[in-house]
Structure formats: structure tokens, C-alpha cells
Amino acid sequence: MDQPGSAAAESQAASPQTAVPAEGPATQPAVSRSDRVPLLAWLIGAVFVAVELAVSGRYGFLQDELYFIVAGHHLAFGYVDQPPLAPLLTRITGLLGVSPTAIRILPALAGGAIVVMTARLAALFGAGRFGRVLAALTTACAPVIIGAVHIGNTTPLDLLAWTAILLCVTTALLRHQPRWWLAAGGVAGLGLEADNLGALLLICLTVGLLASAQRTVLRTRWPWLGAGIAAVIWAPNLIWQATHGWPQLAMSAALHRQNTSPGNYAGALPAQLLYLGLLVAPLVVAGFVVLWRTPELRFLAITATLVLVYVLAWVPGKVYYADGVAPAVLAGGALGAERWIARARRPRLRQGLVVAASLVGVAVILPSLLPILPVSDVHDLPASSQQSSLGDTIGWPQLTSAVAAQDAALARAGHPATSIFTGYYAEAGALDVLGSADHLPPVLSGHNAYWMWGPGQASDRTVLVVDALGQLRPYFASCRLLTTYHAPYHVNNDWTGLQIGLCTGPHAGWPALWPHLKHYD
């Protein structure tokens, strides 16, 4: 653990080293200094993990988690909407039990690791003990980190990979340890097996190196060796995509169409500041300033700016796609805050202000991020919170029971359902995972990977339909509404008001109808 000292002394003693070619004669730092993460930053990371796990089972699964549980039973080198790593890890953690807590262990640990790595980035940038601890604290209190690592989908793995890549590259450059490029390549390959969005970081990082004083490193073999490692690890998914018609490109086009409304563009930048913490917005701005003004760190400034501009321009409705670079920006902001504190006549007052900004901000927004409130009170939250990943964890068992009740009623009437067709993977995943005890007929959907898995041997004679009457009506002689499902506790989430109906008299069998039922989004 670093010994505490004055913020001024620490800031002066720990400045980034001058960049040199990774294989050239290394200049020695003016002051030898440990890059160790302070014990308090480790403690912040541990508390972060503990809080995430403590509330992990309070509401229920998110639809993505249910989908990944099913995908884990269809292991492949790729899927329509993601590479294979997340479903594989979901299947492994599922050995601990099919529960939200089991699925969310790895995401929580990933969040704790991101907190600690941000403190290490701050150390590499030249921050002293307070700056390193502040970097950990602001990351642990960032709404986007808290919310993202609460759920078991690709996002926690993506955030972890981006942070680790930036840490490895920064260590290689600032500490003249070129073998860290090999670690960066390994992490990049695994990150690409978790989420193809990692390709955006690698492209922007390459441009950042080319456009900065660090470009000389590209004349050495180390970055290219790292790139080769990443390519080898990523290759199985690329081959899968190529042999299946590149469905990820169709997914990307669909996401662009769905997330480029005027409202998306208008709200994108304010949403980005809100995701990182509205009260620490000055720290975010300071982070960009520090990265841009420091020649050795400018490659990170260019990288972060390009990522942000691309997301704001191409898919503003998914602005959190840019938050993989947030740890580097927050680490830079922590260094800037430490320097600001060092110039003060009353530094403790300024220290209190920057710490309070993170703590107060997270205290205000935490009920909208994690299942803190009693589930019966969620309907009192703003609509944006109910129609988010928090609200969407409520109601899947009740939907499953509603469908099972209709299935049982049809069986009692002598016309049992021969299959169930849903509009989206969300309802299909819920019925597959939570409906096993109800002995439901085969569950089908035309959405994403469910379409690729096909109808199998399921019969189309009597189809119980969930949220897809409009989709099936052109292909059946009769489709009628049975009931409408509403989420419990008056929660107005994204999966309420779903129609449950019945379709009979198919114009053709499932194999003939299947090509018409595909939708990737």
C-alpha cells in the first residue's frame, strides 16, 4: 500500500514517462515510483462486488440472461447476435444453479476488476494515492458500471476487455514493457469472442497510435504479435459468421435503424454524462483535458474521442456502447482533480467535494439501477427506470404462469397446444427456462438465434402465440386473442401488455413458413 502524502508531492512525483519505441533505448523515469494500487482502492472494488451480489437475486432474470441460458445449451462458435463466450460462461456458472445470483457472479467480479484497473490506470498516468483511490471510487459509483455489471450478458465482459486492453497498452508504452502487447492481444481476442464491439476499440486505438507521438511503436514487432494473437483467438467466430452469411452485419444494420431517431440524437450526449454520473461531469471533462494535453497520453484521448463520436453518430440510442473507454477518462479526471486539489489553500475541502460528488450522485440514482426498493414500489420510479434493465427483470415467472394457464385450458378443452411461438427471444427464453415444470410444448420464435435453431419436429396444428399474433396471422386460417398479460405490481416495463393468442389451420408446415418468420434486431 502506498504511504499517504500531500497531493502536491504525489502529483509532482508521478508523471507519465516519455514515450519511446518499445525496442529502442528506454529513457529512465525521473523518479522511480510504484504503480501499486492502494489498499483502499482494492477495498472499494471488494465493496462494489459485495453490493452487486447482495442484491443480485432480489427481482429476477433479465431477458438476455434467459436467452443466454438457452443459448448455452446450443453451444456454437457464434450466434446471430453475439460471439460464443457469454453463452458458454452462462452455461458454466449455471452449474451453480439456475438463478440470477449464479448467473451474475462473473459480471460482479468483472465490475470489481474494472474498479481496480481504473486505479492502476491512474497510477500509470501519474496520480498519487488520492488520485488512484478517487479513480476507483468514481468508477465504482458510475451508473453505467453499476447497472451494466448487474446483469449476465455481453456488456460486463465487453467493459472488462476494453479496460484491460487499455491498461495493457498503456503499461507497454509508458513503462517500456513491450511484452504487455502480447497480453493486450490475448485480452482483445477474448473480448472479441464476447462482443464484436471490441473491433471498434481496436480500430480507434490504432488510429490513436498513428496520430500521436506513440506511432513509433508500430514500427516494432510487438503490437503486430499482439494483433496476431487476437486474430487467432477471434478466428473461430469469424469463420462461423462467414459460413452463416454474416448475420452480425444484419444485426448492426438493424441496430442502426432502430437507434437513430431525432430523439436519440438529441439525448445522446446528455445521456452519456448521466451514465457516468451527472455530479462528476466536471471530472469527466477534466479527464479528456488531461489526456489531450499530455503528449504521452494523447493516443488515449484520440481513441476515446473517436469511439464517442462514432457511437453518437452511428447508434446514438445505444450511447453506452462508448463507455468501455470510461475508465481511462475517469482515471485522467482523477489525476486532474488531484492537481486541482494540490493548488488549493484548503485541499481537504476540495477533496471532500470531489468525493461527495460521487457518493451523493450514486445515492440519488441507485434505486433506479439496482433492485434496492421493494418490488411493489418499482412502479413509483420514473418511466425511464421502469423501461430499463431494472424494470425488465420483473414479471417473467408471471408471464410463464399465464402462458401455462392457457396451455392447460386448451388441454382441458381437448385441443392441446402443439407448439408455442413467441415474438421475441425474451418470451421464448422465459418459457424455455422457467416453464420446464409446466411441461409446455416446444417453444419457437423467429427472433435472432431462435430462428436459426429452427422449428425442429414441432407441430404447427395448434399454436399458442405470445406477442406474435400479427406476425402469424397471414399464415394461419384462424388467429384469435385469448388474453393479455400485464406485468405484476403495476410495473410499466417493456414486456407488459403482451397478447397471448391461438392460431390454427396453418397454410403450410413450419419448414415452409420458417423463412418468412425471421427477424434480426
Secondary structure as UniProt FT lines:
FT   HELIX           7..13
FT   TURN            22..23
FT   HELIX           39..54
FT   TURN            55..57
FT   HELIX           63..71
FT   TURN            72..73
FT   HELIX           85..93
FT   HELIX           94..96
FT   HELIX           100..103
FT   HELIX           105..125
FT   HELIX           129..140
FT   HELIX           143..148
FT   TURN            149..150
FT   HELIX           154..174
FT   TURN            175..176
FT   TURN            178..179
FT   HELIX           180..192
FT   TURN            193..194
FT   TURN            196..197
FT   HELIX           198..210
FT   HELIX           213..219
FT   HELIX           222..243
FT   TURN            244..245
FT   HELIX           247..258
FT   HELIX           262..276
FT   HELIX           278..280
FT   HELIX           281..293
FT   HELIX           295..297
FT   HELIX           298..314
FT   HELIX           316..325
FT   HELIX           326..342
FT   HELIX           347..365
FT   HELIX           366..368
FT   HELIX           375..380
FT   HELIX           383..386
FT   TURN            389..390
FT   HELIX           391..393
FT   HELIX           396..412
FT   TURN            413..414
FT   STRAND          419..422
FT   HELIX           425..434
FT   HELIX           436..438
FT   STRAND          443..445
FT   HELIX           449..453
FT   TURN            456..457
FT   STRAND          462..466
FT   HELIX           469..472
FT   HELIX           473..475
FT   STRAND          476..485
FT   HELIX           488..490
FT   TURN            494..495
FT   STRAND          498..506
FT   HELIX           510..513
FT   HELIX           514..516
//
